[in-house]
Amino acid sequence: MPTVRVRKGESVDRALKRLKKKIDKEGIMKQVKQHRHYEKPGQKRRRKQKDAQKKKRR
């Protein structure tokens, strides 16, 4: 779990921005969105293939 301490003289908005950046970097939100609903094995396989093709194009 990412944690961010508010530094002396730092605004809460800035600390919140750092926290969001850490969450994005670790992929937590992506994982949460994937687990919101059940994904059938076939759908999961298709999604993974699609993601692999996207990575390959880069």
N, C-alpha and C positions, 0 to 999 in steps of 0.2 A: 504494500500500500504506500503510495507516494505521500510524503509529508513535506510541507513548506512552512518554515518559520518566518514570521514577519520581522524583518531586520529593523534596527533602530533608524527612525526617520523615513522608513519606506511606507508608501501608502498601501492600503488593503487591496486596492485595485491592481496594483503592480504584483503583489504577492499572489493574487488570484490568477493573474495572467501566467505567472511562473508555474502554478499548480496545473493549470489547463495544459500547458506545454508538456509537463512531465507525464500527464495522463495520456496525451496523444502519443508521445514517444513510446510509452510502454504498451500501447494498443488496448488499453482497458475499455474504452468506450466501444471500440469495434467488437470486442468480445461480449460486452453486455448486450449490444444490439443483436448479435447472433444468437444469444441464448434467450431472447425474449419469447420466441415462438419455437415450437418443435420443427425441425427441418428433416424431411425424409432423407434416407440414405442416397437415393437417386438425385435429389435436389442438391445435396451436399457435394456429391461427386461432380455434377455439372458446374456448380459454382467454383469448385477448386480447379477444374479444367479451364474455365473461363479466366480465372485469376492467373493461372500459369501462362495462358496465351498473352494476357496483358503484359506480364513481366517479360516474356520473350520478345515482345515488340520493342521494348525500351532499349 
